[in-house]
């Protein structure tokens, strides 16, 4: 994912979204059939979903 080359992210890691540059702690990672990944973030106590694409 963005910011880390050749590394895998996991639940509990801090992640910054590709498009909006919002940073939060990963709560859930859900692969999509089209190859993208939905990432559920905790952003200062609020839930935010973002999509990661290679």
N, C-alpha and C positions, 0 to 999 in steps of 0.2 A: 504494500500500500504506500501511498504518498509519504515522503519523508524518510523512508527506510528502504534502502536498496538491498534486494535479495534477503530480506528478513520477513518472518511471518508475524502477524499480529495475533493476539489472543485476548480473551475476556480479561479485563483488568488493566490492559495497556491503555496508555493515553494515545489518542488519535486525533489528527486535524483533518477535517474534510477537505476533499480536493477542490471543490468549487467555491464554497462559501467561507472556507478557512476557519470554521468553528472547531474548537478543541474541547474534547470531553473524554471520559473514561468509557471504554467499550464494555457494554453489558450483554450484547448478543451479536452473533455473526450468522447471517442466513444467506447461503449461496442461491442464486437465481439460475433458472434453466438456460438463460442466454449468456451466462459466463460472468455477469456482474455479481456483486455481493452487496447485500443490505447490511448496514452496520447500525446497531442501536447504541446510542451514546447517552451517557449521563452528563449533562452540561449544567453545572452548578445546581444540581437537584432537579433539573427538568429533563424529560426524555426527548431526544431528537433522533430521527432516522435519517441516514444519509446513504448514498449509493457509491460504491467503489468500483471503478472500471480499470482494467489493466491498460 
